[in-house]
Amino acid sequence: SWAIDPSISAALFRGARKFHVRADLPRLLQEDVLSLVVKALRSGNLEVARIMVVARAFLFRVEHECFPLQSNGRGSLPFESRAWHSVITVFKTGVEIQLRSRKNAPDGDILHRQCTCSKHPLLCGPCALKAQVRFRQEQGVPDSAPIFTLSSASVLSLIREWCVELSIERPGWHSFRRGMASDLLTSGQTISVILRAGGWKSAAFLKYLRLRDVDEREALDFTMDLSDQE
């Protein structure tokens, strides 16, 4: 017969419960999003196409950062006011978005994106955003109104229907964000650039992970998992 000290056995069981194999979360890579955008355009869902392109290009937390986007929500309000969400500034070669607050940047953040039409015309986030802003202005809506008119739930439901037709894994809104991050990593961007682009916390422990020869994709996924608990 033998016995284990209860305090030791309790710690062992806690550790066992915490141990699990992390399943890969769905991600919409460039070719997936391109197929979905083409599907949206062919079915006449222009705003849905623009939402997907913008969500991907800006690595948005879609429900909280993309759908509430305003052309100029601030107006005459002071910056510190909580009554506005965003301001979009359009340039000839790109777009700048000022967010009043972001999950890991409570005091605000500014996102810059350059036009990518020369490489990927159907996936150019700045041009899709410009077109939607212009469309809403032509409708005569106030600059403080959201530039997108559809609901998050209805758009995601439609995207999932298309994914079934196109044999794409059932996505969530973070699938656009994760897919873009993965594409950036594949294209040679550094993890620090990707974390900054997506508004993830800069993780000092990434250096520690690299010392252990951890695969960069695993390091990126690990960081996203820790900071995207939404």
TORKOL-4160 file (C-alpha; in steps of 0.2 Angstrom, whole numbers, padded with zeros to 4 digits, m for minus):
230
<pt num="1" X="0000" Y="0000" Z="0000"/>
<pt num="2" X="0006" Y="0018" Z="m0003"/>
<pt num="3" X="m0001" Y="0035" Z="m0001"/>
<pt num="4" X="0001" Y="0052" Z="m0008"/>
<pt num="5" X="0000" Y="0068" Z="0002"/>
<pt num="6" X="m0017" Y="0076" Z="m0002"/>
<pt num="7" X="m0009" Y="0093" Z="m0005"/>
<pt num="8" X="0003" Y="0085" Z="m0018"/>
<pt num="9" X="m0011" Y="0075" Z="m0026"/>
<pt num="10" X="m0022" Y="0090" Z="m0027"/>
<pt num="11" X="m0009" Y="0100" Z="m0036"/>
<pt num="12" X="m0006" Y="0085" Z="m0048"/>
<pt num="13" X="m0024" Y="0084" Z="m0053"/>
<pt num="14" X="m0026" Y="0103" Z="m0055"/>
<pt num="15" X="m0011" Y="0102" Z="m0067"/>
<pt num="16" X="m0019" Y="0087" Z="m0077"/>
<pt num="17" X="m0035" Y="0097" Z="m0079"/>
<pt num="18" X="m0026" Y="0112" Z="m0086"/>
<pt num="19" X="m0017" Y="0101" Z="m0098"/>
<pt num="20" X="m0025" Y="0100" Z="m0115"/>
<pt num="21" X="m0021" Y="0100" Z="m0134"/>
<pt num="22" X="m0026" Y="0117" Z="m0142"/>
<pt num="23" X="m0036" Y="0114" Z="m0157"/>
<pt num="24" X="m0032" Y="0126" Z="m0172"/>
<pt num="25" X="m0045" Y="0139" Z="m0172"/>
<pt num="26" X="m0053" Y="0143" Z="m0190"/>
<pt num="27" X="m0044" Y="0156" Z="m0200"/>
<pt num="28" X="m0049" Y="0164" Z="m0216"/>
<pt num="29" X="m0033" Y="0165" Z="m0227"/>
<pt num="30" X="m0032" Y="0176" Z="m0242"/>
<pt num="31" X="m0039" Y="0164" Z="m0255"/>
<pt num="32" X="m0054" Y="0160" Z="m0243"/>
<pt num="33" X="m0058" Y="0178" Z="m0241"/>
<pt num="34" X="m0056" Y="0181" Z="m0260"/>
<pt num="35" X="m0068" Y="0167" Z="m0264"/>
<pt num="36" X="m0080" Y="0175" Z="m0251"/>
<pt num="37" X="m0079" Y="0192" Z="m0258"/>
<pt num="38" X="m0082" Y="0186" Z="m0276"/>
<pt num="39" X="m0097" Y="0176" Z="m0270"/>
<pt num="40" X="m0104" Y="0192" Z="m0261"/>
<pt num="41" X="m0101" Y="0203" Z="m0277"/>
<pt num="42" X="m0109" Y="0190" Z="m0288"/>
<pt num="43" X="m0124" Y="0189" Z="m0277"/>
<pt num="44" X="m0126" Y="0208" Z="m0276"/>
<pt num="45" X="m0121" Y="0210" Z="m0257"/>
<pt num="46" X="m0108" Y="0224" Z="m0260"/>
<pt num="47" X="m0108" Y="0230" Z="m0242"/>
<pt num="48" X="m0105" Y="0212" Z="m0235"/>
<pt num="49" X="m0090" Y="0212" Z="m0247"/>
<pt num="50" X="m0083" Y="0228" Z="m0241"/>
<pt num="51" X="m0086" Y="0223" Z="m0223"/>
<pt num="52" X="m0075" Y="0207" Z="m0226"/>
<pt num="53" X="m0061" Y="0216" Z="m0235"/>
<pt num="54" X="m0061" Y="0230" Z="m0221"/>
<pt num="55" X="m0061" Y="0217" Z="m0207"/>
<pt num="56" X="m0047" Y="0208" Z="m0215"/>
<pt num="57" X="m0036" Y="0223" Z="m0220"/>
<pt num="58" X="m0037" Y="0231" Z="m0203"/>
<pt num="59" X="m0036" Y="0215" Z="m0192"/>
<pt num="60" X="m0052" Y="0222" Z="m0183"/>
<pt num="61" X="m0060" Y="0214" Z="m0168"/>
<pt num="62" X="m0075" Y="0215" Z="m0180"/>
<pt num="63" X="m0090" Y="0217" Z="m0169"/>
<pt num="64" X="m0082" Y="0231" Z="m0158"/>
<pt num="65" X="m0071" Y="0240" Z="m0170"/>
<pt num="66" X="m0078" Y="0237" Z="m0188"/>
<pt num="67" X="m0097" Y="0238" Z="m0187"/>
<pt num="68" X="m0097" Y="0254" Z="m0176"/>
<pt num="69" X="m0085" Y="0263" Z="m0188"/>
<pt num="70" X="m0090" Y="0282" Z="m0191"/>
<pt num="71" X="m0084" Y="0294" Z="m0204"/>
<pt num="72" X="m0082" Y="0307" Z="m0191"/>
<pt num="73" X="m0089" Y="0302" Z="m0174"/>
<pt num="74" X="m0079" Y="0315" Z="m0164"/>
<pt num="75" X="m0085" Y="0331" Z="m0173"/>
<pt num="76" X="m0084" Y="0345" Z="m0160"/>
<pt num="77" X="m0083" Y="0333" Z="m0145"/>
<pt num="78" X="m0067" Y="0333" Z="m0135"/>
<pt num="79" X="m0055" Y="0319" Z="m0138"/>
<pt num="80" X="m0058" Y="0312" Z="m0120"/>
<pt num="81" X="m0076" Y="0311" Z="m0123"/>
<pt num="82" X="m0083" Y="0293" Z="m0123"/>
<pt num="83" X="m0098" Y="0298" Z="m0135"/>
<pt num="84" X="m0088" Y="0294" Z="m0151"/>
<pt num="85" X="m0081" Y="0279" Z="m0158"/>
<pt num="86" X="m0070" Y="0283" Z="m0173"/>
<pt num="87" X="m0064" Y="0296" Z="m0186"/>
<pt num="88" X="m0059" Y="0290" Z="m0204"/>
<pt num="89" X="m0047" Y="0301" Z="m0214"/>
<pt num="90" X="m0045" Y="0297" Z="m0232"/>
<pt num="91" X="m0029" Y="0300" Z="m0242"/>
<pt num="92" X="m0025" Y="0298" Z="m0260"/>
<pt num="93" X="m0014" Y="0282" Z="m0256"/>
<pt num="94" X="m0023" Y="0275" Z="m0241"/>
<pt num="95" X="m0033" Y="0278" Z="m0226"/>
<pt num="96" X="m0031" Y="0282" Z="m0207"/>
<pt num="97" X="m0043" Y="0277" Z="m0194"/>
<pt num="98" X="m0043" Y="0285" Z="m0177"/>
<pt num="99" X="m0051" Y="0274" Z="m0164"/>
<pt num="100" X="m0057" Y="0282" Z="m0148"/>
<pt num="101" X="m0053" Y="0266" Z="m0138"/>
<pt num="102" X="m0047" Y="0249" Z="m0141"/>
<pt num="103" X="m0046" Y="0233" Z="m0131"/>
<pt num="104" X="m0027" Y="0235" Z="m0128"/>
<pt num="105" X="m0026" Y="0253" Z="m0131"/>
<pt num="106" X="m0040" Y="0261" Z="m0119"/>
<pt num="107" X="m0033" Y="0279" Z="m0123"/>
<pt num="108" X="m0035" Y="0277" Z="m0142"/>
<pt num="109" X="m0026" Y="0270" Z="m0157"/>
<pt num="110" X="m0022" Y="0276" Z="m0175"/>
<pt num="111" X="m0022" Y="0263" Z="m0189"/>
<pt num="112" X="m0014" Y="0267" Z="m0206"/>
<pt num="113" X="m0016" Y="0256" Z="m0221"/>
<pt num="114" X="m0009" Y="0259" Z="m0239"/>
<pt num="115" X="m0019" Y="0255" Z="m0255"/>
<pt num="116" X="m0015" Y="0238" Z="m0261"/>
<pt num="117" X="m0025" Y="0238" Z="m0277"/>
<pt num="118" X="m0009" Y="0235" Z="m0288"/>
<pt num="119" X="m0007" Y="0218" Z="m0280"/>
<pt num="120" X="m0025" Y="0213" Z="m0273"/>
<pt num="121" X="m0038" Y="0224" Z="m0280"/>
<pt num="122" X="m0053" Y="0215" Z="m0273"/>
<pt num="123" X="m0045" Y="0214" Z="m0256"/>
<pt num="124" X="m0039" Y="0232" Z="m0254"/>
<pt num="125" X="m0046" Y="0238" Z="m0237"/>
<pt num="126" X="m0043" Y="0257" Z="m0239"/>
<pt num="127" X="m0052" Y="0257" Z="m0256"/>
<pt num="128" X="m0067" Y="0247" Z="m0249"/>
<pt num="129" X="m0068" Y="0259" Z="m0234"/>
<pt num="130" X="m0067" Y="0274" Z="m0245"/>
<pt num="131" X="m0081" Y="0267" Z="m0256"/>
<pt num="132" X="m0092" Y="0264" Z="m0241"/>
<pt num="133" X="m0089" Y="0281" Z="m0233"/>
<pt num="134" X="m0093" Y="0289" Z="m0250"/>
<pt num="135" X="m0109" Y="0279" Z="m0252"/>
<pt num="136" X="m0115" Y="0284" Z="m0235"/>
<pt num="137" X="m0111" Y="0303" Z="m0238"/>
<pt num="138" X="m0121" Y="0302" Z="m0254"/>
<pt num="139" X="m0135" Y="0295" Z="m0244"/>
<pt num="140" X="m0134" Y="0311" Z="m0234"/>
<pt num="141" X="m0132" Y="0302" Z="m0217"/>
<pt num="142" X="m0123" Y="0311" Z="m0203"/>
<pt num="143" X="m0104" Y="0308" Z="m0201"/>
<pt num="144" X="m0108" Y="0302" Z="m0184"/>
<pt num="145" X="m0118" Y="0288" Z="m0190"/>
<pt num="146" X="m0110" Y="0270" Z="m0193"/>
<pt num="147" X="m0104" Y="0268" Z="m0210"/>
<pt num="148" X="m0111" Y="0250" Z="m0211"/>
<pt num="149" X="m0129" Y="0247" Z="m0210"/>
<pt num="150" X="m0130" Y="0228" Z="m0208"/>
<pt num="151" X="m0130" Y="0219" Z="m0192"/>
<pt num="152" X="m0115" Y="0208" Z="m0186"/>
<pt num="153" X="m0126" Y="0193" Z="m0184"/>
<pt num="154" X="m0135" Y="0194" Z="m0201"/>
<pt num="155" X="m0118" Y="0196" Z="m0210"/>
<pt num="156" X="m0109" Y="0182" Z="m0201"/>
<pt num="157" X="m0124" Y="0170" Z="m0204"/>
<pt num="158" X="m0123" Y="0174" Z="m0223"/>
<pt num="159" X="m0104" Y="0172" Z="m0223"/>
<pt num="160" X="m0106" Y="0155" Z="m0215"/>
<pt num="161" X="m0119" Y="0150" Z="m0228"/>
<pt num="162" X="m0107" Y="0154" Z="m0241"/>
<pt num="163" X="m0093" Y="0145" Z="m0233"/>
<pt num="164" X="m0103" Y="0129" Z="m0233"/>
<pt num="165" X="m0106" Y="0131" Z="m0252"/>
<pt num="166" X="m0087" Y="0134" Z="m0255"/>
<pt num="167" X="m0081" Y="0120" Z="m0243"/>
<pt num="168" X="m0073" Y="0133" Z="m0231"/>
<pt num="169" X="m0072" Y="0129" Z="m0213"/>
<pt num="170" X="m0086" Y="0137" Z="m0203"/>
<pt num="171" X="m0078" Y="0154" Z="m0197"/>
<pt num="172" X="m0081" Y="0166" Z="m0183"/>
<pt num="173" X="m0077" Y="0185" Z="m0184"/>
<pt num="174" X="m0060" Y="0182" Z="m0177"/>
<pt num="175" X="m0056" Y="0171" Z="m0192"/>
<pt num="176" X="m0053" Y="0186" Z="m0203"/>
<pt num="177" X="m0041" Y="0193" Z="m0190"/>
<pt num="178" X="m0032" Y="0177" Z="m0188"/>
<pt num="179" X="m0031" Y="0173" Z="m0206"/>
<pt num="180" X="m0023" Y="0190" Z="m0210"/>
<pt num="181" X="m0011" Y="0188" Z="m0196"/>
<pt num="182" X="m0006" Y="0171" Z="m0203"/>
<pt num="183" X="m0004" Y="0178" Z="m0221"/>
<pt num="184" X="0007" Y="0192" Z="m0214"/>
<pt num="185" X="0018" Y="0180" Z="m0206"/>
<pt num="186" X="0019" Y="0169" Z="m0221"/>
<pt num="187" X="0024" Y="0184" Z="m0232"/>
<pt num="188" X="0039" Y="0188" Z="m0220"/>
<pt num="189" X="0032" Y="0201" Z="m0208"/>
<pt num="190" X="0039" Y="0200" Z="m0191"/>
<pt num="191" X="0029" Y="0195" Z="m0176"/>
<pt num="192" X="0031" Y="0212" Z="m0168"/>
<pt num="193" X="0024" Y="0221" Z="m0184"/>
<pt num="194" X="0009" Y="0209" Z="m0184"/>
<pt num="195" X="0005" Y="0212" Z="m0165"/>
<pt num="196" X="0006" Y="0230" Z="m0168"/>
<pt num="197" X="m0005" Y="0229" Z="m0183"/>
<pt num="198" X="m0019" Y="0219" Z="m0174"/>
<pt num="199" X="m0018" Y="0229" Z="m0158"/>
<pt num="200" X="m0012" Y="0214" Z="m0148"/>
<pt num="201" X="m0001" Y="0217" Z="m0133"/>
<pt num="202" X="0017" Y="0217" Z="m0136"/>
<pt num="203" X="0023" Y="0201" Z="m0128"/>
<pt num="204" X="0040" Y="0201" Z="m0120"/>
<pt num="205" X="0039" Y="0182" Z="m0118"/>
<pt num="206" X="0040" Y="0180" Z="m0136"/>
<pt num="207" X="0059" Y="0181" Z="m0135"/>
<pt num="208" X="0059" Y="0167" Z="m0122"/>
<pt num="209" X="0048" Y="0157" Z="m0134"/>
<pt num="210" X="0061" Y="0159" Z="m0148"/>
<pt num="211" X="0075" Y="0154" Z="m0136"/>
<pt num="212" X="0066" Y="0137" Z="m0135"/>
<pt num="213" X="0065" Y="0136" Z="m0154"/>
<pt num="214" X="0046" Y="0137" Z="m0154"/>
<pt num="215" X="0039" Y="0139" Z="m0171"/>
<pt num="216" X="0034" Y="0157" Z="m0176"/>
<pt num="217" X="0016" Y="0152" Z="m0180"/>
<pt num="218" X="0014" Y="0144" Z="m0163"/>
<pt num="219" X="0021" Y="0159" Z="m0155"/>
<pt num="220" X="0009" Y="0170" Z="m0164"/>
<pt num="221" X="m0006" Y="0159" Z="m0161"/>
<pt num="222" X="m0001" Y="0158" Z="m0142"/>
<pt num="223" X="0000" Y="0177" Z="m0141"/>
<pt num="224" X="m0017" Y="0179" Z="m0150"/>
<pt num="225" X="m0025" Y="0166" Z="m0138"/>
<pt num="226" X="m0019" Y="0175" Z="m0123"/>
<pt num="227" X="m0025" Y="0193" Z="m0128"/>
<pt num="228" X="m0041" Y="0189" Z="m0138"/>
<pt num="229" X="m0052" Y="0182" Z="m0125"/>
<pt num="230" X="m0067" Y="0191" Z="m0130"/>
